[in-house]
Amino acid sequence: MKAVIAGGGIGGMTAAICLARIGWQVEVLEQAPEISEIGAGLQISPNGTRILAEIGVMPLLQDTMFQPETIEMRIGATGRQIFRLPIRKAATERWGAPYIQIHRADLLAALTRRVSDFPDAALRVNSKVTGYRRSDRSVSVTLAGGAAIKADLLIGADGIHSAVRTAMLGPDRPRFTGNVAWRAVVDADALGDLAPPPTGCIWAGPGKHAVTTRIRAGRMVNFVGIVETDRWDGEGWSIEGSKEAALTDFGGWSPTFTAIIEQTPRLFRWALCDRAPLPRWSDGPVALLGDAAHPMLPMMAQGAVQAIEDGCVLARELAGEGAPALACQRYFNARIDRATRIQATSAANARLFHRRGAAAQLASYGPIWLADKLMPGLLLARNDWIYGRG
Ligand SMILES: Cc1cc2nc3c(=O)[nH]c(=O)nc-3n(C[C@H](O)[C@H](O)[C@H](O)COP(=O)(O)OP(=O)(O)OC[C@H]3O[C@@H](n4cnc5c(N)ncnc54)[C@H](O)[C@@H]3O)c2cc1C
C-alpha cells in the first residue's frame, strides 16, 4: 500500500514513520526547498513524547532536548510566582514519559533521520501539492507543474493553509483570533543574570502573556510573547518584526524581556489563527491531520503534540480491518472530540492568561495560587486527561 503525505512538518513526518512501521510505502511531498529553522521552540508534553519513544525518535533527541524541572506561572510585570509544578518528576512518574522543550528544527531533523531508516519512505522537497482526484480505493495527487502521483491514501498534513483541506471542503480562510505572537531565540549566556529561569514559565499580563523556555540542550532561551490586537496588517502570516514594536509590548515588564528583545538577532511576528471544528477530516482515502485539520491557539502547547497523536492514531486504524477510506473515517471518530476540547481549552487559557485589572487577576490567580500551596496534586491532576494515557 502506498501513501502520499502532503507536508513535511511535524505531523507529516510523524505520520510517515508511523505508516512505514506498519509496512506502508510512503512519499512525503514538502513544498519548501529545505526543512527550515522557522518556528523556534516547542514544548512537547508526555502524550507526545510517549509516541516519539514508541516510534524510535526519542533517542535522536537526547543531545538537543531540554527537560525543565518545573513549569510555573508568574505575573509579567513583577515576576511574582502564581504556581510552580514539578513537571520533570510528574511527567515520568505520573504520565510515564518526559516533558521536553526543543527547537522545531531539531525535532524535524530527528524525524527526518528516523524516516530515512525505512527504505520504503522518501521525502521530496520542492514539491507543492495543489489538489487531488479520488475514487473509492485510490487517489491521484496533483502537484504544482502538473505532475500527478497515484496512491492508496493521501494525508493532508500541509498546515493551516492546507491545499488538501481546500480541495476536500472548499475554500475558506482561517479565522484571525485577535492575537499576534512574537517569537525569538537568544543565547542564554548573552542574557547573563537576566536570563529567565530554566523552566517552562508563563508570564501573565493584561491583554498579553509570554512564555519562556529553553532549547538546544538548555543553551538557548526561547521567547514567545502573545499580544491581543484588533487586526493583522502583515502581508503574510509570519513576518520579521521590529525590536521597537516588541519593546512597546513588553518593555514595561521585568528587565528579562528587554534583555531578550535587545539581544536576539531576529524577531518574528505571527498572526495566530484558528478554524471552527471541521465537519469531517476525510474524504474516501484522503485524511487531514495536524493544523490542516484542527489549528489551535498555542496556549496549551498542543498543536504539534496533537499532530503527533493524529499520525499515531491514523496508522493504528490503517493497521486494522477494511479499506483505507474506512480507516480514515474511524480515525476522525477517534480524534474529533479530543482535538475540539483542546482547541476550546487553548482559547480559554488565552482569556485566563490575559486578565485585565487587579481584581480580575486576583479572582482568577488567587485560587490557583492557593491550590498550589494547599493541594499541589490538584493542579497536576487537572492535566491527566491530556498528558495521561486517556
Ligand atoms: C507561537 C507558537 C507557539 C507554539 N508552541 C507550541 C508548543 O509549545 N507545543 C506544540 O505542540 N505546538 C506548539 N505550536 C503549534 C505548532 O507549531 C503547530 O501546531 C504544528 O507545527 C503543526 O504541525 P503540522 O505538521 O500540522 O503543520 P506545519 O508545521 O505547518 O507543517 C506543514 C508543512 O506543510 C508544508 N506545506 C504547506 N502547504 C503545502 C503544499 N501545498 N504542498 C506541500 N507541502 C506543503 C509546509 O511547508 C510545512 O512544512 C505553537 C505555534 C505557535 C504559532
The ligand as an SDF file (V2000), in Angstrom:
LIG
                    3D

 53 58  0  0  0  0  0  0  0  0999 V2000
    3.7720   30.9050   18.7840 C   0  0  0  0  0  0  0  0  0  0  0  0
    3.5210   29.4310   18.6730 C   0  0  0  0  0  0  0  0  0  0  0  0
    3.9780   28.5820   19.6660 C   0  0  0  0  0  0  0  0  0  0  0  0
    3.6920   27.2100   19.5980 C   0  0  0  0  0  0  0  0  0  0  0  0
    4.1370   26.3780   20.5880 N   0  0  0  0  0  0  0  0  0  0  0  0
    3.8200   25.0650   20.5620 C   0  0  0  0  0  0  0  0  0  0  0  0
    4.2760   24.1840   21.5910 C   0  0  0  0  0  0  0  0  0  0  0  0
    4.9710   24.5850   22.5260 O   0  0  0  0  0  0  0  0  0  0  0  0
    3.9260   22.8600   21.5190 N   0  0  0  0  0  0  0  0  0  0  0  0
    3.1570   22.3780   20.4980 C   0  0  0  0  0  0  0  0  0  0  0  0
    2.8440   21.1700   20.4930 O   0  0  0  0  0  0  0  0  0  0  0  0
    2.7300   23.1800   19.4880 N   0  0  0  0  0  0  0  0  0  0  0  0
    3.0420   24.5000   19.5040 C   0  0  0  0  0  0  0  0  0  0  0  0
    2.6430   25.3230   18.4820 N   0  0  0  0  0  0  0  0  0  0  0  0
    1.8260   24.7580   17.3810 C   0  0  0  0  0  0  0  0  0  0  0  0
    2.6650   24.0080   16.3740 C   0  0  0  0  0  0  0  0  0  0  0  0
    3.7250   24.8150   15.9000 O   0  0  0  0  0  0  0  0  0  0  0  0
    1.7880   23.5700   15.1980 C   0  0  0  0  0  0  0  0  0  0  0  0
    0.5450   23.1230   15.6550 O   0  0  0  0  0  0  0  0  0  0  0  0
    2.4790   22.4310   14.4580 C   0  0  0  0  0  0  0  0  0  0  0  0
    3.6970   22.8700   13.9260 O   0  0  0  0  0  0  0  0  0  0  0  0
    1.5700   21.8990   13.3560 C   0  0  0  0  0  0  0  0  0  0  0  0
    2.2680   20.9190   12.6430 O   0  0  0  0  0  0  0  0  0  0  0  0
    1.7720   20.4540   11.2040 P   0  0  0  0  0  0  0  0  0  0  0  0
    2.7430   19.4160   10.7760 O   0  0  0  0  0  0  0  0  0  0  0  0
    0.3230   20.1150   11.2440 O   0  0  0  0  0  0  0  0  0  0  0  0
    1.8620   21.7620   10.3030 O   0  0  0  0  0  0  0  0  0  0  0  0
    3.1280   22.6780    9.9220 P   0  0  0  0  0  0  0  0  0  0  0  0
    4.1600   22.6640   10.9810 O   0  0  0  0  0  0  0  0  0  0  0  0
    2.5560   23.9810    9.4720 O   0  0  0  0  0  0  0  0  0  0  0  0
    3.7470   21.9160    8.6540 O   0  0  0  0  0  0  0  0  0  0  0  0
    3.0920   21.9110    7.4250 C   0  0  0  0  0  0  0  0  0  0  0  0
    4.1380   21.6300    6.3570 C   0  0  0  0  0  0  0  0  0  0  0  0
    3.4750   21.5010    5.1120 O   0  0  0  0  0  0  0  0  0  0  0  0
    4.1790   22.2380    4.1230 C   0  0  0  0  0  0  0  0  0  0  0  0
    3.1910   22.5980    3.1100 N   0  0  0  0  0  0  0  0  0  0  0  0
    2.2320   23.5420    3.1850 C   0  0  0  0  0  0  0  0  0  0  0  0
    1.4770   23.5530    2.0740 N   0  0  0  0  0  0  0  0  0  0  0  0
    1.9810   22.5820    1.2840 C   0  0  0  0  0  0  0  0  0  0  0  0
    1.6080   22.0800   -0.0020 C   0  0  0  0  0  0  0  0  0  0  0  0
    0.5680   22.5950   -0.6680 N   0  0  0  0  0  0  0  0  0  0  0  0
    2.3260   21.0670   -0.5340 N   0  0  0  0  0  0  0  0  0  0  0  0
    3.3880   20.5310    0.1410 C   0  0  0  0  0  0  0  0  0  0  0  0
    3.7810   20.9680    1.3470 N   0  0  0  0  0  0  0  0  0  0  0  0
    3.0670   21.9630    1.9180 C   0  0  0  0  0  0  0  0  0  0  0  0
    4.7620   23.4180    4.8780 C   0  0  0  0  0  0  0  0  0  0  0  0
    5.8680   23.9770    4.1910 O   0  0  0  0  0  0  0  0  0  0  0  0
    5.1580   22.7470    6.1880 C   0  0  0  0  0  0  0  0  0  0  0  0
    6.4530   22.1890    6.1380 O   0  0  0  0  0  0  0  0  0  0  0  0
    2.9460   26.6860   18.5200 C   0  0  0  0  0  0  0  0  0  0  0  0
    2.5060   27.5430   17.4930 C   0  0  0  0  0  0  0  0  0  0  0  0
    2.8020   28.9080   17.5720 C   0  0  0  0  0  0  0  0  0  0  0  0
    2.3330   29.8100   16.4650 C   0  0  0  0  0  0  0  0  0  0  0  0
  1  2  1  0
  2  3  1  0
  2 52  2  0
  3  4  2  0
  4  5  1  0
  4 50  1  0
  5  6  2  0
  6  7  1  0
  6 13  1  0
  7  8  2  0
  7  9  1  0
  9 10  1  0
 10 11  2  0
 10 12  1  0
 12 13  2  0
 13 14  1  0
 14 15  1  0
 14 50  1  0
 15 16  1  0
 16 17  1  0
 16 18  1  0
 18 19  1  0
 18 20  1  0
 20 21  1  0
 20 22  1  0
 22 23  1  0
 23 24  1  0
 24 25  2  0
 24 26  1  0
 24 27  1  0
 27 28  1  0
 28 29  2  0
 28 30  1  0
 28 31  1  0
 31 32  1  0
 32 33  1  0
 33 34  1  0
 33 48  1  0
 34 35  1  0
 35 36  1  0
 35 46  1  0
 36 37  1  0
 36 45  1  0
 37 38  2  0
 38 39  1  0
 39 40  1  0
 39 45  2  0
 40 41  1  0
 40 42  2  0
 42 43  1  0
 43 44  2  0
 44 45  1  0
 46 47  1  0
 46 48  1  0
 48 49  1  0
 50 51  2  0
 51 52  1  0
 52 53  1  0
M  END
$$$$
